[in-house]
Amino acid sequence: MYDLITIGDIKLDTFVVLDETNVSCELKMPECKLCLDYGAKIDVKIVDSQIAGSAPNVAVGLARMKKKTSILSVMGEDTTRPLAIEHLKREGVNTSFIEIVKHERSTYSVVLNYKGEKTILTGHITHEYHLPTRFPKPTWLYVGEMGEGYEKVYRQVTDYAKKDGVLIAMNPGSIQVEQRKKSLYFLLPRLEVLFVNREEAQILSGEKSNEVHKLAGALYKYGPKHVIITDGKNGAYEYGGHELRFCPIFPGHLVEATGAGDSFASGYLGGLIHGESCSDALRWGAINSSSVVGHVGPTKGLLSATEIRKRLKARPTFNVKTV
C-alpha cells in the first residue's frame, strides 16, 4: 500500500538569476515590485532546469523519508516527460499513474531569482484530471497545483474520501485560489490538512484582515481539520480548532526560495506519518524547508527522517509555541 499519492502538474522549471550588477531592476517598497527596463536586452545567468511542481516535490520529499509514494498527473508528449519520469524513478517515486496526452505540451515555468526571493512565470496547460478506475487506497492523498481542468478530479477526490476514509492534504495552486470554484469548497470539509500561505488564506477565506488568528479561524470553518498557514521568513502557523500554534523558521542560509512551501508540507506530512504530534510535525516542516531554500530548486535539499531528527536534536531550543 502507498503511504502517499500526490495529484497535480509536473513541470520543468528553468532558474534564472537576476544580478543587480548587470540588470536594471529595483524593489519599490512597500509594494515590492520587480522592475526591468522595457525593451532592454538583459544578460542573466541560467542556473539550472529541474523537474518541479507541488505534486512531484511532495512525492519526492516523502520518498526521501523512505515512504512509498506515487504521483497522478497528466503530461504532454514532449521533452519534459522523459526528464520527469527519469527524475521521479531515480527518487523512488512510482510513475504508473502519469497519463500521457499526445500532441499536447507539459506545464513549464521560469523562476526569476533576485536576492534569494523568487518570482515565478508559469505556463499551465489545460489537462482534464481524473482518478483511474482502478485506483489504490493510500494512507494519504495530497492534492497540489494544477492548470485548468481540475474540477472533475476535485469532485472525484471528494467522493473518494467519503467511501474510503483516506486522509487528504491539499495545497491549492494559484489558479484554484483565484477562481474559488465550488468544487474547491466542497473538498475543504474532507481535508485532514490544508496548506496555504498568508495571501492565499486571505483570498480563500474572503477575510479583509490578514491577521493570522482571523484567517486560520475563517478557513477552519470551511471544514479542514488542520489549517497550516505559512508566512515566509516569519514562520508558520497551525490551527486545529483550539489553539493557534506558531513555529519560527529554522536557522539556515537562504539561496533560493522555490519549493519552500512544498518542502514544509512534505516535512509536516512526513512527521505525521512517522507518528509525530502536530507540533513536532511543524518542526519537521520548518527544518525541511530551511534545508531546501539553501539550494537552487525545490528538491536538492529535501531531507530524510533521520537527518531531520538529527538537526532537531542539535537544536533542543527550537520549539513551537501557542500564540
Secondary structure, DSSP 8 states (H G I E B T S, - for coil): --SEEEES--EEEEEEE--TTTS---EETTTTEE---TT-----EEEEEEEE-HHHHHHHHHHHTT--EEEEEEEESSTHHHHHHHHHHHTTEEEEEEEEETT---EEEEEEEETTEEEEEEE---------SS----SEEEE----S--HHHHHHHHHHHHHH--EEEE---HHHHHH--HHHHHHGGG-SEEEEEHHHHHHHHT-S---HHHHHHHHHTTS-SEEEEE-GGG-EEEESSS-EEEE---S---S--TTHHHHHHHHHHHHHHTT--HHHHHHHHHHHHHHHTTSSSSSTT---HHHHHHHHHH-TT---EE-
